[in-house]
């Protein structure tokens, strides 16, 4: 499963204190069982002193093959442990798909 590949790569690269990879494909107009839309929440002290753009670039670079070939959309939420605690250990909910211009 693609979700397992994403989780494994992120775990190995960032050694997160918290990691959640959520397949949100069901929220979009895709066939049942699709793995095309993901939300990643990753908490790692490797993000200390990194700007948000650098954090996202590091995740995008790590998942470049999957993004080029399989993933249509990737929502990335990156936090340090302190930031995560300030967020009450939660990330924002993703909006439902509006159906591609409908």
C-alpha angles and dihedrals in degrees: 000000000000091000090060091050091052092048093048095050093047092046093051096045102041106023088215127206085215130014130177124175110186124190103220095174091114087068091063139063097267133118117280112272094027121151101202107109121053139175117207123196112185129175115193135149086222083083093063110124091007122123117234093253091055091050092051092045091054091052092045092049092050091050096038095121093050092046092050095048113021117009118082096180134013124188110199125198113179126183141167114231091259092049091048091053090048087054089054089248093294140106127210119277117252117245120245115258115265092212103258102296100338 
